[in-house]
Amino acid sequence: MMNIASAQTWNWIWPHVGATPINQGLDSEMFDRTDYPYSETFVREAIQNSLDARLDPTKPVVMNFTFHSTGIGPRRAFLEPVMTHRKKAELEVPEEWANGHVRWLVVEDFNTKGLSGSLTSRTSDFWNYWLSLTVRLALTIPSSSSR
C-alpha cells in the first residue's frame, strides 16, 4: 500500500509536449461522446479495468467510490505549483482551490492485481499509466471556452 504522507517529497514534472501529442492506443471515440457524460465513462472504465485485473476468478471484485471534501490545509503546498502552472498557461484554476477548499474522489478496488511499478522511477509502469492518462484526458475533455 502506498503511503503518500511519507517523508518523501513529491514534485510536479511537466512533460514537454508538442502542440499535437499522440498516444498509441488512444480511443477518443470511447471517451469523447455526446451520449455518455464523462462521469459515466469514468465509472464504466474504472469498473472494467478492475474486472480485467481480477485476481481470484471465484471471488467478486469489490469497488468503492468515495467522495471527500475538506479545507485545503497541508495540501496547499502540493497544489500551489499546479495553480501557478495553470495560471502561466492561461488555464482556469478551480475556484475552490483559490478559496482554500479541495474535493477529491478515491476509487478503490479489491481482489485485483493493482498497478505495479516503482513510485520513485518516472519511467515505471505506475508513472507511465498516470502520465499517459493525463495526456488522454487533456485530449478528450473540452476546454472551458468550448463548453
SEVOZA-54362 format. One record per residue (C-alpha): residue in one letter; x, y, z. Coordinates in steps of 0.25 Angstrom, whole numbers, plus 5000, padded with zeros to 4 digits. Each point is the difference from the previous one (the first is absolute). Example, Ala and Ser with C-alpha at 12.3 -4.5 7.8 and 13.67 -1.06 7.14 Angstrom:
REM residues 2
a504949825031;s500650144998;
This chain:
REM residues 147
m500050005000;m500550144996;n500250105012;i500050134993;a500250075013;s501449945001;a501250095002;q500350004985;t499850134993;w499249994987;n500250104990;w499250034987;i500649974987;w499450074988;p500349924987;h500550084988;v499049964989;g499750064987;a498750064995;t499549874996;p500449895010;i499749864995;n499849885009;q499949864994;g498749935003;l499250135003;d498649974996;s499450145001;e498749954994;m499849925013;f500250125009;d499550124992;r498649964998;t498750085001;d499249895004;y500849975013;p500450105010;y501550005004;s499549955014;e499349884994;t501349974992;f500950015011;v499249915009;r499849904989;e501549994997;a500449995014;i499149885002;q500449944987;n501550025003;s499849935014;l499249894994;d501149974990;a501050005012;r499349905008;l500949915009;d499149895004;p498949974990;t499249925010;k499850135009;p499450134996;v500750134997;v499650105011;m500150154996;n499850135009;f499850144994;t500150105012;f499950154999;h500850095009;s499950155003;t500850085010;g500850125002;i501350014991;g500950005013;p501349934997;r499649974986;r500350144996;a501549974999;f499749894990;l498950084992;e500750135000;p501049964989;v498849954992;m499250135001;t501350084996;h500249924988;r498550014996;k500150155001;k501250014992;a499449914989;e498750095001;l499249885005;e498950015010;v500349985015;p498949935007;e499350115008;e499949915012;w501549985001;a500250155000;n499050015011;g500749905008;h499149884998;v500349864993;r499249894995;w500449864995;l499649864996;v500649885005;v499849874992;e500449875007;d499949864994;f500249875008;n500349864994;t500850064989;k501550004996;g500250155002;l500950104993;s501549955000;g501250084999;s501050085008;l499550135006;t501450064999;s500249984985;r499350094991;t500249894989;s499349895008;d498649944996;f499450085011;w500450134995;n499849964985;y498649975004;w499750145007;l500850084990;s499349934988;l498750025007;t500250155001;v500350024986;r498849924996;l499150085009;a500650134994;l499749964986;t498549965003;i499550105010;p499550134994;s500650135004;s499250095008;s499950094988;s499349904992;r499049965011;
